[in-house]
Amino acid sequence: MNPLAKALVDECCRLSEDCKYTSLTFTIWLRRLRARRTLALVLPVIFGSLATAGIVTAHLPAWAAVFSLLGTVIPLVYRSSKTDATITQFVRLAGEFTNLRDRFRQLGEVGVHKDVAVFETDFKGLMMRMEKARKFAETPPEWCFLKAKKKIDAGHMHHDYDEQKPQTTG
């Protein structure tokens, strides 16, 4: 095999793996952000209900004031955190890194059968997409990566097809 083609195959495999970790890390972080959004929508309703409940207002007026304050402040804090924009950004980036994972894997498997110049051109095109995606990547907390690594190491991202490949004879 041409040394350049071999180097490109190796790099495609590495980049596919990087994209796998990145996309799963982003997906895990998205779950947490969406849970925060749900809480920011539900908690004000609950606190507002508690603040106006007759038993609370009659017997615990200080708590009614606290519930009223929380029901008012939570939506404002949520909106100022720009979490909706962050969710939109991570949805787009998780999808892009998932697509790049698959494209690098595919190029690594079939690129070696192409002319080296074509292989290199295809690789450079994918690298341009990767660089564009990396420009906007925010960093989720470290625990998201560790959870993604644990899932990947446990086999959550393997393909059943690869496990069941028929053995070739001859």
C-alpha positions in Angstrom: 0.0 0.0 0.0 1.2 3.5 -0.8 2.6 5.1 2.4 0.4 8.2 1.8 -2.7 6.1 1.4 -1.8 4.2 4.6 -1.3 7.4 6.5 -4.6 8.7 5.3 -6.4 5.5 6.3 -4.9 5.7 9.8 -5.9 9.3 10.1 -9.4 8.6 8.9 -9.8 5.9 11.6 -8.5 8.3 14.3 -10.8 11.1 13.2 -13.7 8.8 13.0 -13.1 7.7 16.6 -12.6 11.4 17.7 -16.0 12.3 16.1 -17.6 9.3 17.8 -16.5 10.5 21.2 -17.4 14.1 20.5 -20.9 13.4 19.1 -21.8 11.1 22.1 -20.4 13.6 24.6 -22.5 16.3 23.0 -25.6 14.1 23.0 -25.1 13.4 26.7 -24.7 17.1 27.5 -27.8 17.8 25.4 -29.8 15.4 27.6 -28.8 17.5 30.7 -29.6 20.8 28.9 -33.0 19.6 27.9 -33.7 18.4 31.4 -32.8 21.9 32.6 -35.2 23.4 30.1 -38.0 21.1 31.3 -37.3 22.1 34.9 -37.3 25.8 33.9 -40.7 25.4 32.3 -42.3 23.2 35.0 -40.9 24.6 38.2 -42.5 28.1 37.8 -45.9 26.5 37.4 -45.4 24.4 40.5 -44.1 27.4 42.5 -46.8 29.6 41.3 -49.4 27.1 42.3 -47.9 26.8 45.7 -47.6 30.5 46.1 -51.3 30.9 45.5 -52.5 27.9 47.4 -54.9 28.9 50.2 -53.3 26.8 52.9 -49.8 28.2 52.1 -50.9 31.8 51.9 -53.0 31.5 55.1 -50.5 29.6 57.3 -47.1 30.1 55.7 -47.0 33.6 54.2 -43.2 33.7 54.1 -43.2 30.5 52.1 -45.8 31.9 49.7 -43.5 34.8 49.1 -40.6 32.5 48.4 -42.6 30.4 46.0 -43.8 33.5 44.3 -40.3 34.8 43.9 -39.0 31.5 42.6 -41.9 31.2 40.1 -41.0 34.6 38.8 -37.2 34.4 38.8 -36.6 31.0 37.3 -37.9 31.9 33.8 -35.9 35.1 33.8 -32.7 33.3 34.8 -33.3 30.6 32.3 -33.8 33.1 29.5 -30.7 35.0 30.4 -28.7 31.8 30.4 -29.3 31.4 26.6 -29.8 27.7 27.1 -32.2 27.4 24.2 -29.5 28.8 21.8 -26.9 26.4 23.4 -29.3 23.5 22.8 -29.7 24.5 19.2 -26.0 24.7 18.7 -25.3 21.4 20.3 -28.0 19.6 18.3 -26.4 20.9 15.1 -22.9 20.0 16.2 -23.8 16.5 17.5 -25.4 15.8 14.2 -22.4 17.2 12.2 -19.9 15.2 14.3 -22.0 12.0 13.8 -22.0 12.6 10.1 -18.3 13.2 10.1 -17.7 10.0 12.1 -19.5 8.0 9.4 -17.8 9.9 6.5 -14.3 9.4 7.9 -15.0 5.7 8.6 -16.3 5.3 5.0 -13.4 7.1 3.5 -11.0 5.1 5.5 -12.5 1.9 4.2 -13.0 2.8 0.6 -10.4 5.5 0.0 -7.6 3.0 -0.1 -9.1 1.6 -3.3 -9.2 5.0 -4.9 -6.4 6.9 -6.7 -4.2 8.4 -4.0 -4.8 12.0 -5.3 -8.6 11.4 -5.2 -8.4 9.9 -1.7 -6.4 12.9 -0.5 -8.8 15.4 -2.1 -11.8 13.6 -0.4 -9.9 13.7 2.9 -9.2 17.4 2.6 -12.8 18.1 2.0 -13.8 16.2 5.2 -11.1 18.1 7.1 -12.6 21.4 6.0 -15.9 20.3 7.4 -14.2 19.1 10.6 -12.4 22.5 11.0 -15.7 24.3 10.5 -17.5 22.2 13.1 -14.6 22.6 15.6 -14.8 26.4 15.3 -18.2 26.5 17.1 -17.7 23.6 19.5 -18.4 24.6 23.0 -17.0 22.3 25.7 -19.4 20.2 27.8 -18.3 19.3 31.3 -15.7 16.6 31.7 -18.2 14.2 33.2 -20.0 14.1 29.8 -16.9 12.8 28.1 -16.3 10.3 30.9 -19.8 9.0 30.6 -19.5 8.8 26.7 -16.2 6.9 27.1 -17.8 4.5 29.5 -20.7 3.8 27.1 -18.3 3.4 24.1 -16.1 1.1 26.1 -19.1 -1.0 27.1 -19.9 -1.6 23.5 -22.9 0.8 23.1 -21.5 2.1 19.8 -20.5 -1.1 18.0 -22.3 -2.5 15.0 -24.0 -5.8 15.3 -23.2 -6.4 11.7 -19.5 -6.4 12.4 -20.0 -8.9 15.1 -22.0 -11.2 12.8 -19.9 -11.0 9.7 -19.7 -14.3 8.0 -16.2 -15.8 7.8 -14.8 -15.7 4.3 -13.3 -18.9 3.0 -10.6 -19.4 0.6 
